Amino acid sequence: MKWLIDEQSVAINEILVLIKKSIHFCEHAVDRLDDEECKRFFLREYKEFNVFLSGLVEYVRLKGELPRDPDAERETLEQWGVDFKALLSEDEESSFLEHYKDLQQDLLAAVESARKTNAMPESINSSLKAVARHVTATLKDLHEQV
């Protein structure tokens, strides 16, 4: 295992963490929300991000590195915060969608930053383009809904 990781690996791992956070949040939303349309939205997102995740994890492992995971305790606290805000809100679904929109904006910023990194392999670059297209479309949908 390498002890020093390059700028490219740092960028990819940051994206992996944000994708995993998105997946975990989608799972939580599906479990927590009652609105069937909202549940379907989060389930679609969950499935889509699992596809993106598998390709990026494979790339990181092929480089001889271990993919990072999000901080579980911090993630739990964030979910509690969203739950509490939703509980106080008149529209629980909007609270979840608003938080998800913020998470997707962070992911898009990380992807755009990573794509500026030197010597990104074409396979990863095309995966990042696909993630960026998906997140951009999702953000457009969320702006119309929230």
Salt bridges, closest charged atoms under 4 A:
ASP6 OD2 - LYS63 NZ 3.39
GLU45 OE2 - HIS134 NE2 3.03
ASP69 OD1 - LYS20 NZ 2.54
GLU75 OE2 - HIS24 ND1 2.80
GLU78 OE1 - LYS21 NZ 3.33
GLU78 OE2 - ARG74 NE 3.49
ASP83 OD1 - HIS28 NE2 2.73
ASP83 OD1 - ARG32 NE 3.38
GLU92 OE2 - ARG32 NH1 2.70
GLU98 OE2 - LYS101 NZ 3.45
